[in-house]
Structures are given as C-alpha cells and as structure tokens.
Amino acid sequence: MSVVPKVWKRLVVTFIWNFVIVFAYNVASLIALFLGAVLFGSGPVIGTVFLILFGVCYFAGLFYITIVWHLATVVSVLEESYGLNAMAKSQALIKGKMWVSFAVFFVVGVFFFGIQLIFEFLVVVGSDGEGVGARVGFGIFCLVLMSIWMLFGLITQTIIYFVCKSYHHENIDKSSLADHLGGYLGEYVPLKSKDVQLEQFEV
C-alpha cells in the first residue's frame, strides 16, 4: 500500500493525457465525418460505403488508443515515464506484438461488456416475477464478477507489458524496479532479459 501514494499522481497525469488524445481524436473524426457527408452524402450507395469504412476505421483507431493507454498505465507505475512519455513508450512497446495485444484486450473488453449487459438485464431491467431480493443477489454477483475481472485485466496488462519488454530485448531488473516503487525486495537477485525471453513461447 505504500506504493500507492507514489504512483497515483503519475497515473492521473497519464489518464489526463489519454483523455486529451481521445478528445482530439473524436473532434478530428467528427470533422472527417462532416466532410465525408458533404462530399459523399448525395449518393446513397457511396454514402453507405463511406459510413461503413468510417465506422471501421474509427473504432479501430479508438481501440488502438485504448490499448496504448492501458499499457501506458503499467509503464507509469513500473517506470519513470508518465503522461505523454508513457503513451509514447507504450506505443513503442506494442510494435511487434500488436495483434497479440489486440486479441487479449479484445477478449478482456468483450467479457467486461458482457458483465455489464448481465447487470443491465438482471438488475436494472429485471423481470416482473423477480423480487427485490433476487435483484440484490444478482447485483452482488455482478459486483463480485466485475471486481474479479478487473483484477484479471490489471494482471493481463502487466503480462502484456513484460511480454513486449522481452520482445524488444529490454532488461528487467527487479532490484531497480523495487527501488523505483519503494517496495521491499529482500535479497538482490537481478533479472535480465535472457531470463524472461517470453517471445520464445507461443502467445
């Protein structure tokens, strides 16, 4: 718990920069959508094709920014970089493992969205035959499930971080890492990149 006061400020700065980037991305997307509507809105076929292509590109870009941000939060905690520098470091780390990161975060996001849907249907909407007790029980179940899945997501982010670090042959010294976090390591046992060459395994 002593680590928390030392990292939350860096996480907040990283989150603010992510918010600024997403905001700028949405503004640029709205401008592109407006220009596309002006140029291709006259033809129904061309307009439909443009909307489909625009939607695919928009959500792909938004998901990419989300992946970079999730990995940047790990960088902000485990390294000296934070904010825009952490976002840039995260973007560099993802190179070479983009599709693996995409698949992992996509599965995590799908399950996260699925839990929200379960909560929506069983607790918020419910059915006429369900009483208050049943809704409270479903709500507690969804809360526990969401908490477990959020912890799993944080672990997944950290694993992706180390996989990317290993892929780029960057040294991982757990002694300096512990010093950075202000934690207790105990006996000094340096961990080098050759000890964590995760890219040798199929991910």
Accessible surface in RSA format (square Angstrom, percent):
REM  Atomic radii and reference values for relative SASA: ProtOr
REM  Chains: A
REM  Algorithm: Lee & Richards
REM  Probe-radius: 1.40
REM  Slices: 20
REM RES _ NUM      All-atoms   Total-Side   Main-Chain    Non-polar    All polar
REM                ABS   REL    ABS   REL    ABS   REL    ABS   REL    ABS   REL
RES MET A   1   193.23 100.1 148.75  98.4  44.48 105.9 119.07 101.2  74.17  98.3
RES SER A   2    76.82  64.9  61.58  82.2  15.25  35.1  52.97 112.8  23.85  33.4
RES VAL A   3    39.19  25.8  39.19  35.5   0.00   0.0  39.19  34.1   0.00   0.0
RES VAL A   4    75.35  49.6  75.29  68.2   0.05   0.1  75.35  65.5   0.00   0.0
RES PRO A   5    81.66  59.5  70.07  63.9  11.58  42.1  71.52  59.1  10.13  63.0
RES LYS A   6   110.72  54.0  95.98  58.9  14.73  35.1  69.52  62.6  41.19  43.9
RES VAL A   7    11.05   7.3  11.05  10.0   0.00   0.0  11.05   9.6   0.00   0.0
RES TRP A   8   121.99  49.0 121.44  58.8   0.55   1.3 109.05  58.1  12.94  21.0
RES LYS A   9   130.23  63.5 128.43  78.8   1.80   4.3  72.49  65.2  57.75  61.5
RES ARG A  10    36.89  15.5  36.43  18.6   0.46   1.1  13.54  18.5  23.36  14.2
RES LEU A  11    57.57  32.1  54.74  39.2   2.82   7.1  55.10  38.7   2.47   6.7
RES VAL A  12    65.24  42.9  63.29  57.3   1.94   4.7  65.22  56.7   0.01   0.0
RES VAL A  13    52.34  34.4  52.08  47.2   0.26   0.6  52.34  45.5   0.00   0.0
RES THR A  14     0.00   0.0   0.00   0.0   0.00   0.0   0.00   0.0   0.00   0.0
RES PHE A  15   107.79  53.9 107.73  66.7   0.06   0.2 107.73  65.3   0.06   0.2
RES ILE A  16    92.04  52.4  91.40  68.1   0.64   1.5  92.04  66.3   0.00   0.0
RES TRP A  17    98.78  39.6  98.75  47.8   0.03   0.1  79.12  42.2  19.66  31.9
RES ASN A  18    14.39   9.9  14.39  13.9   0.00   0.0   0.00   0.0  14.39  13.9
RES PHE A  19   124.73  62.4 122.34  75.8   2.40   6.2 124.54  75.5   0.20   0.6
RES VAL A  20    69.50  45.7  68.16  61.7   1.34   3.2  69.42  60.3   0.08   0.2
RES ILE A  21    50.52  28.8  47.35  35.3   3.17   7.6  49.71  35.8   0.82   2.2
RES VAL A  22    35.92  23.6  35.92  32.5   0.00   0.0  35.92  31.2   0.00   0.0
RES PHE A  23   124.86  62.5 122.38  75.8   2.47   6.4 124.63  75.6   0.22   0.6
RES ALA A  24    56.34  51.8  48.51  74.9   7.83  17.8  52.64  74.1   3.70   9.8
RES TYR A  25    52.77  24.6  47.06  26.8   5.71  14.8  47.59  35.8   5.18   6.4
RES ASN A  26    47.70  32.9  46.94  45.4   0.76   1.8  18.45  44.4  29.25  28.3
RES VAL A  27    61.21  40.3  60.91  55.1   0.30   0.7  61.16  53.1   0.05   0.1
RES ALA A  28    58.06  53.4  50.45  77.8   7.61  17.3  53.60  75.5   4.46  11.8
RES SER A  29    14.02  11.8   9.94  13.3   4.08   9.4   7.44  15.8   6.58   9.2
RES LEU A  30   116.87  65.1 112.68  80.6   4.19  10.5 113.06  79.4   3.81  10.2
RES ILE A  31    98.52  56.1  95.79  71.4   2.73   6.6  98.49  70.9   0.03   0.1
RES ALA A  32    47.54  43.7  40.22  62.1   7.32  16.6  44.25  62.3   3.29   8.7
RES LEU A  33    55.36  30.8  55.36  39.6   0.00   0.0  55.36  38.9   0.00   0.0
RES PHE A  34   135.49  67.8 130.85  81.0   4.64  12.1 135.27  82.0   0.22   0.6
RES LEU A  35    95.57  53.2  95.42  68.3   0.15   0.4  95.57  67.1   0.00   0.0
RES GLY A  36     3.87   4.8   0.00   N/A   3.87   4.8   3.04   8.3   0.83   1.9
RES ALA A  37    56.60  52.0  43.22  66.7  13.38  30.4  48.47  68.3   8.13  21.5
RES VAL A  38    96.90  63.8  69.31  62.7  27.59  66.5  76.08  66.1  20.82  56.5
RES LEU A  39   125.33  69.8 100.92  72.2  24.41  61.4 103.45  72.7  21.88  58.9
RES PHE A  40    80.66  40.4  77.80  48.2   2.86   7.4  80.66  48.9   0.00   0.0
RES GLY A  41    50.16  61.9   0.00   N/A  50.16  61.9  22.66  62.2  27.51  61.6
RES SER A  42   112.63  95.2  72.51  96.8  40.12  92.4  58.94 125.5  53.69  75.2
RES GLY A  43    19.64  24.2   0.00   N/A  19.64  24.2  18.25  50.1   1.39   3.1
RES PRO A  44   109.98  80.2  96.73  88.2  13.24  48.1 108.27  89.4   1.71  10.6
RES VAL A  45   111.75  73.5 107.77  97.6   3.98   9.6 111.51  96.9   0.24   0.7
RES ILE A  46   101.20  57.6  99.06  73.8   2.14   5.2 100.75  72.5   0.45   1.2
RES GLY A  47    13.00  16.0   0.00   N/A  13.00  16.0  12.96  35.6   0.04   0.1
RES THR A  48    75.23  53.5  73.17  74.2   2.06   4.9  48.86  65.6  26.37  39.9
RES VAL A  49    75.19  49.5  74.77  67.7   0.42   1.0  75.19  65.3   0.00   0.0
RES PHE A  50    42.03  21.0  39.25  24.3   2.79   7.2  41.85  25.4   0.19   0.5
RES LEU A  51   103.52  57.6  96.29  68.9   7.23  18.2  96.59  67.8   6.93  18.6
RES ILE A  52   105.54  60.1  97.93  73.0   7.60  18.3 104.72  75.4   0.81   2.2
RES LEU A  53   107.37  59.8 107.07  76.6   0.30   0.8 107.37  75.4   0.01   0.0
RES PHE A  54    42.77  21.4  36.84  22.8   5.93  15.4  42.35  25.7   0.42   1.2
RES GLY A  55    20.28  25.0   0.00   N/A  20.28  25.0  20.28  55.6   0.00   0.0
RES VAL A  56    97.18  63.9  89.82  81.3   7.35  17.7  95.06  82.6   2.12   5.8
RES CYS A  57    85.70  64.8  75.09  83.7  10.61  24.9  29.59  75.0  56.11  60.5
RES TYR A  58    48.32  22.6  44.33  25.2   4.00  10.4  28.74  21.6  19.58  24.1
RES PHE A  59   133.75  66.9 130.11  80.6   3.64   9.5 130.46  79.1   3.29   9.4
RES ALA A  60    55.83  51.3  44.17  68.2  11.66  26.5  50.03  70.5   5.80  15.4
RES GLY A  61    21.40  26.4   0.00   N/A  21.40  26.4  20.55  56.4   0.85   1.9
RES LEU A  62    46.30  25.8  46.30  33.1   0.00   0.0  46.30  32.5   0.00   0.0
RES PHE A  63    46.90  23.5  44.08  27.3   2.82   7.3  46.46  28.2   0.44   1.3
RES TYR A  64    70.14  32.7  69.51  39.5   0.63   1.6  58.45  43.9  11.69  14.4
RES ILE A  65    21.27  12.1  20.29  15.1   0.98   2.4  21.27  15.3   0.00   0.0
RES THR A  66    46.30  32.9  44.23  44.8   2.08   5.0  29.04  39.0  17.26  26.1
RES ILE A  67     0.58   0.3   0.58   0.4   0.00   0.0   0.58   0.4   0.00   0.0
RES VAL A  68     8.99   5.9   8.99   8.1   0.00   0.0   8.99   7.8   0.00   0.0
RES TRP A  69    57.37  23.0  57.37  27.8   0.00   0.0  57.26  30.5   0.11   0.2
RES HIS A  70    44.79  24.5  44.79  31.1   0.00   0.0  25.82  26.6  18.97  22.1
RES LEU A  71     0.31   0.2   0.31   0.2   0.00   0.0   0.31   0.2   0.00   0.0
RES ALA A  72     0.00   0.0   0.00   0.0   0.00   0.0   0.00   0.0   0.00   0.0
RES THR A  73    25.48  18.1  24.86  25.2   0.62   1.5  22.81  30.6   2.67   4.0
RES VAL A  74    11.92   7.8   9.33   8.4   2.59   6.2  11.90  10.3   0.02   0.1
RES VAL A  75     0.00   0.0   0.00   0.0   0.00   0.0   0.00   0.0   0.00   0.0
RES SER A  76     0.06   0.0   0.00   0.0   0.06   0.1   0.00   0.0   0.06   0.1
RES VAL A  77    35.89  23.6  35.89  32.5   0.00   0.0  35.89  31.2   0.00   0.0
RES LEU A  78    26.09  14.5  18.60  13.3   7.49  18.8  18.60  13.1   7.49  20.2
RES GLU A  79    28.10  16.1  23.34  17.7   4.77  11.4  21.83  42.2   6.28   5.1
RES GLU A  80   131.89  75.7 120.43  91.1  11.46  27.3  65.23 126.2  66.66  54.4
RES SER A  81    34.88  29.5  28.58  38.1   6.31  14.5   6.09  13.0  28.79  40.3
RES TYR A  82   101.28  47.3  95.01  54.1   6.27  16.3  46.67  35.1  54.61  67.3
RES GLY A  83     1.29   1.6   0.00   N/A   1.29   1.6   1.29   3.5   0.00   0.0
RES LEU A  84    86.17  48.0  83.63  59.8   2.53   6.4  83.64  58.7   2.53   6.8
RES ASN A  85   103.97  71.7  99.13  95.8   4.84  11.7  11.99  28.9  91.98  88.9
RES ALA A  86     0.00   0.0   0.00   0.0   0.00   0.0   0.00   0.0   0.00   0.0
RES MET A  87     9.12   4.7   7.90   5.2   1.22   2.9   8.22   7.0   0.90   1.2
RES ALA A  88    59.22  54.5  49.73  76.7   9.50  21.6  53.47  75.3   5.75  15.2
RES LYS A  89    54.73  26.7  50.07  30.7   4.66  11.1  37.76  34.0  16.97  18.1
RES SER A  90     0.00   0.0   0.00   0.0   0.00   0.0   0.00   0.0   0.00   0.0
RES GLN A  91    80.55  45.0  80.13  58.6   0.42   1.0   6.89  14.7  73.66  55.9
RES ALA A  92    46.60  42.8  42.89  66.2   3.71   8.4  43.78  61.7   2.82   7.5
RES LEU A  93     1.74   1.0   1.52   1.1   0.22   0.6   1.74   1.2   0.00   0.0
RES ILE A  94     2.64   1.5   2.64   2.0   0.00   0.0   2.64   1.9   0.00   0.0
RES LYS A  95   134.44  65.6 128.63  78.9   5.81  13.8  78.37  70.5  56.07  59.7
RES GLY A  96    52.26  64.5   0.00   N/A  52.26  64.5  22.15  60.8  30.12  67.4
RES LYS A  97    24.75  12.1  23.38  14.3   1.37   3.3   3.19   2.9  21.56  23.0
RES MET A  98    52.10  27.0  50.23  33.2   1.87   4.5  49.00  41.7   3.10   4.1
RES TRP A  99   199.72  80.1 194.91  94.3   4.81  11.3 167.16  89.1  32.56  52.8
RES VAL A 100    35.04  23.1  30.86  27.9   4.19  10.1  34.82  30.3   0.22   0.6
RES SER A 101     0.34   0.3   0.34   0.4   0.00   0.0   0.06   0.1   0.28   0.4
RES PHE A 102    69.03  34.5  69.03  42.8   0.00   0.0  69.03  41.9   0.00   0.0
RES ALA A 103    52.09  47.9  47.94  74.0   4.15   9.4  52.03  73.3   0.06   0.2
RES VAL A 104    41.06  27.0  36.86  33.4   4.20  10.1  40.86  35.5   0.20   0.5
RES PHE A 105    14.48   7.2  10.88   6.7   3.60   9.4  10.88   6.6   3.60  10.3
RES PHE A 106   107.16  53.6 106.33  65.9   0.83   2.2 106.76  64.7   0.40   1.1
RES VAL A 107    74.44  49.0  73.37  66.4   1.06   2.6  74.44  64.7   0.00   0.0
RES VAL A 108    23.51  15.5  23.51  21.3   0.00   0.0  23.51  20.4   0.00   0.0
RES GLY A 109    33.60  41.4   0.00   N/A  33.60  41.4  29.33  80.5   4.27   9.6
RES VAL A 110    76.09  50.1  71.03  64.3   5.06  12.2  73.67  64.0   2.42   6.6
RES PHE A 111   110.23  55.1 106.23  65.8   4.00  10.4 109.49  66.4   0.74   2.1
RES PHE A 112    73.61  36.8  73.61  45.6   0.00   0.0  73.61  44.6   0.00   0.0
RES PHE A 113   119.25  59.7 119.14  73.8   0.11   0.3 119.25  72.3   0.00   0.0
RES GLY A 114    24.44  30.1   0.00   N/A  24.44  30.1  23.88  65.5   0.56   1.3
RES ILE A 115    10.45   5.9  10.01   7.5   0.44   1.1  10.01   7.2   0.44   1.2
RES GLN A 116    84.06  47.0  78.03  57.0   6.03  14.4  23.58  50.2  60.48  45.9
RES LEU A 117    71.47  39.8  71.34  51.0   0.13   0.3  71.47  50.2   0.00   0.0
RES ILE A 118    67.07  38.2  64.08  47.7   2.98   7.2  67.07  48.3   0.00   0.0
RES PHE A 119    82.36  41.2  82.36  51.0   0.00   0.0  82.36  49.9   0.00   0.0
RES GLU A 120    74.27  42.6  74.27  56.2   0.00   0.0  22.33  43.2  51.94  42.4
RES PHE A 121   125.83  63.0 120.01  74.3   5.82  15.1 120.01  72.8   5.82  16.7
RES LEU A 122    57.17  31.8  57.15  40.9   0.01   0.0  57.17  40.1   0.00   0.0
RES VAL A 123    27.12  17.8  23.52  21.3   3.61   8.7  23.52  20.4   3.61   9.8
RES VAL A 124    83.04  54.6  60.82  55.1  22.22  53.5  66.90  58.1  16.14  43.8
RES VAL A 125    86.85  57.2  70.39  63.7  16.46  39.7  75.55  65.6  11.31  30.7
RES GLY A 126    16.91  20.9   0.00   N/A  16.91  20.9   2.07   5.7  14.84  33.2
RES SER A 127    58.00  49.0  47.87  63.9  10.13  23.3  48.12 102.5   9.88  13.8
RES ASP A 128   159.08 111.4 122.78 122.2  36.30  85.8  44.98 105.9 114.10 113.8
RES GLY A 129    80.15  98.8   0.00   N/A  80.15  98.8  42.40 116.4  37.75  84.6
RES GLU A 130    51.68  29.7  33.79  25.6  17.89  42.6  19.96  38.6  31.72  25.9
RES GLY A 131    43.79  54.0   0.00   N/A  43.79  54.0  37.30 102.4   6.49  14.5
RES VAL A 132   121.67  80.1 116.01 105.0   5.66  13.6 116.71 101.4   4.96  13.4
RES GLY A 133    57.61  71.0   0.00   N/A  57.61  71.0  40.23 110.4  17.38  38.9
RES ALA A 134    44.03  40.5  26.33  40.6  17.70  40.3  37.79  53.2   6.24  16.5
RES ARG A 135    77.68  32.6  77.00  39.3   0.68   1.6  21.45  29.3  56.23  34.1
RES VAL A 136    81.91  53.9  75.05  67.9   6.86  16.5  81.30  70.6   0.61   1.7
RES GLY A 137    37.16  45.8   0.00   N/A  37.16  45.8  31.15  85.5   6.01  13.5
RES PHE A 138    70.35  35.2  69.44  43.0   0.91   2.4  69.50  42.1   0.86   2.5
RES GLY A 139    15.03  18.5   0.00   N/A  15.03  18.5  11.48  31.5   3.55   8.0
RES ILE A 140   101.95  58.0 100.58  74.9   1.38   3.3 101.37  73.0   0.59   1.6
RES PHE A 141   111.63  55.8 106.34  65.9   5.29  13.8 111.22  67.4   0.41   1.2
RES CYS A 142     4.02   3.0   3.26   3.6   0.77   1.8   3.45   8.7   0.57   0.6
RES LEU A 143   118.84  66.2 114.09  81.6   4.75  11.9 118.29  83.1   0.55   1.5
RES VAL A 144    78.78  51.8  76.26  69.0   2.52   6.1  78.78  68.5   0.00   0.0
RES LEU A 145    59.37  33.1  58.38  41.8   0.99   2.5  59.02  41.5   0.35   0.9
RES MET A 146    34.63  17.9  34.63  22.9   0.00   0.0  34.51  29.3   0.12   0.2
RES SER A 147    50.09  42.3  46.06  61.5   4.03   9.3  30.80  65.6  19.29  27.0
RES ILE A 148   101.64  57.8 100.27  74.7   1.37   3.3 100.64  72.5   1.00   2.7
RES TRP A 149    46.32  18.6  45.87  22.2   0.45   1.1  45.87  24.5   0.45   0.7
RES MET A 150   108.04  56.0 100.13  66.3   7.91  18.8  86.74  73.7  21.30  28.2
RES LEU A 151   111.62  62.2 111.15  79.5   0.47   1.2 111.16  78.1   0.46   1.2
RES PHE A 152    95.01  47.5  92.90  57.5   2.11   5.5  94.32  57.2   0.70   2.0
RES GLY A 153     7.99   9.9   0.00   N/A   7.99   9.9   7.42  20.4   0.57   1.3
RES LEU A 154   101.71  56.6  98.86  70.7   2.85   7.2  99.30  69.7   2.41   6.5
RES ILE A 155   102.01  58.0  99.21  73.9   2.79   6.7 102.00  73.4   0.01   0.0
RES THR A 156    12.56   8.9  12.18  12.4   0.38   0.9   9.65  13.0   2.91   4.4
RES GLN A 157    16.93   9.5  16.93  12.4   0.00   0.0   0.23   0.5  16.70  12.7
RES THR A 158    48.04  34.2  48.04  48.7   0.00   0.0  30.03  40.3  18.01  27.2
RES ILE A 159    96.29  54.8  94.41  70.3   1.88   4.5  96.29  69.3   0.00   0.0
RES ILE A 160     6.20   3.5   6.20   4.6   0.00   0.0   6.20   4.5   0.00   0.0
RES TYR A 161     6.26   2.9   6.26   3.6   0.00   0.0   1.49   1.1   4.77   5.9
RES PHE A 162    51.86  25.9  51.73  32.0   0.13   0.3  51.73  31.4   0.13   0.4
RES VAL A 163     6.97   4.6   6.97   6.3   0.00   0.0   6.97   6.1   0.00   0.0
RES CYS A 164     0.20   0.1   0.20   0.2   0.00   0.0   0.00   0.0   0.20   0.2
RES LYS A 165    19.44   9.5  19.44  11.9   0.00   0.0   2.62   2.4  16.82  17.9
RES SER A 166     0.05   0.0   0.05   0.1   0.00   0.0   0.05   0.1   0.00   0.0
RES TYR A 167    82.76  38.6  76.53  43.5   6.24  16.2  38.42  28.9  44.34  54.7
RES HIS A 168    63.81  34.9  43.39  30.2  20.41  52.2  25.59  26.4  38.21  44.5
RES HIS A 169   124.07  67.8 105.23  73.1  18.84  48.2  71.03  73.2  53.04  61.7
RES GLU A 170    50.54  29.0  45.91  34.7   4.63  11.0  28.12  54.4  22.42  18.3
RES ASN A 171    98.03  67.6  78.51  75.9  19.52  47.0  16.31  39.2  81.72  79.0
RES ILE A 172    12.93   7.4  10.07   7.5   2.86   6.9  12.93   9.3   0.00   0.0
RES ASP A 173    34.18  23.9  27.78  27.6   6.41  15.1  11.53  27.1  22.66  22.6
RES LYS A 174    76.58  37.4  75.02  46.0   1.56   3.7  29.51  26.6  47.07  50.1
RES SER A 175    17.50  14.8  17.12  22.8   0.38   0.9   1.48   3.1  16.02  22.4
RES SER A 176    63.76  53.9  55.95  74.7   7.82  18.0  44.75  95.3  19.01  26.6
RES LEU A 177    40.22  22.4  36.26  25.9   3.96   9.9  40.22  28.2   0.00   0.0
RES ALA A 178    14.61  13.4  10.11  15.6   4.49  10.2  14.43  20.3   0.18   0.5
RES ASP A 179   111.64  78.2  87.42  87.0  24.22  57.3  31.55  74.2  80.09  79.9
RES HIS A 180    39.20  21.4  16.52  11.5  22.68  58.0  22.39  23.1  16.80  19.6
RES LEU A 181    31.20  17.4  30.15  21.6   1.05   2.6  30.55  21.5   0.64   1.7
RES GLY A 182    35.45  43.7   0.00   N/A  35.45  43.7  14.72  40.4  20.73  46.4
RES GLY A 183    38.63  47.6   0.00   N/A  38.63  47.6  20.42  56.0  18.20  40.8
RES TYR A 184   206.28  96.3 170.53  97.0  35.76  93.0 134.70 101.2  71.58  88.2
RES LEU A 185    58.87  32.8  32.75  23.4  26.12  65.7  34.10  23.9  24.77  66.7
RES GLY A 186    39.06  48.2   0.00   N/A  39.06  48.2  14.31  39.3  24.75  55.4
RES GLU A 187   148.02  85.0 126.18  95.5  21.84  52.0  52.29 101.1  95.73  78.2
RES TYR A 188   123.58  57.7 106.66  60.7  16.92  44.0  86.08  64.7  37.50  46.2
RES VAL A 189    74.06  48.7  73.27  66.3   0.79   1.9  74.06  64.4   0.00   0.0
RES PRO A 190    51.40  37.5  40.94  37.3  10.46  38.0  40.94  33.8  10.46  65.0
RES LEU A 191    55.09  30.7  55.08  39.4   0.01   0.0  55.08  38.7   0.01   0.0
RES LYS A 192    84.46  41.2  84.46  51.8   0.00   0.0  52.00  46.8  32.47  34.6
RES SER A 193    18.71  15.8  18.71  25.0   0.00   0.0   0.00   0.0  18.71  26.2
RES LYS A 194   163.34  79.7 141.59  86.9  21.75  51.8  85.18  76.7  78.15  83.2
RES ASP A 195    82.72  57.9  48.92  48.7  33.80  79.9  17.37  40.9  65.35  65.2
RES VAL A 196    28.11  18.5  25.79  23.3   2.32   5.6  28.11  24.4   0.00   0.0
RES GLN A 197    26.23  14.7  19.72  14.4   6.51  15.5  14.89  31.7  11.33   8.6
RES LEU A 198    57.49  32.0  56.94  40.7   0.55   1.4  56.94  40.0   0.55   1.5
RES GLU A 199    51.12  29.3  30.86  23.3  20.26  48.2  24.40  47.2  26.72  21.8
RES GLN A 200   137.77  77.0 100.32  73.3  37.45  89.2  37.08  78.9 100.69  76.4
RES PHE A 201   142.33  71.2 134.12  83.1   8.22  21.4 137.81  83.5   4.52  12.9
RES GLU A 202   182.30 104.7 146.31 110.7  35.99  85.7  66.16 128.0 116.14  94.8
RES VAL A 203    96.88  63.8  35.42  32.1  61.46 148.1  64.18  55.8  32.70  88.7
END  Absolute sums over single chains surface
CHAIN  1 A    12954.4      11208.6       1745.8       9989.6       2964.8
END  Absolute sums over all chains
TOTAL         12954.4      11208.6       1745.8       9989.6       2964.8
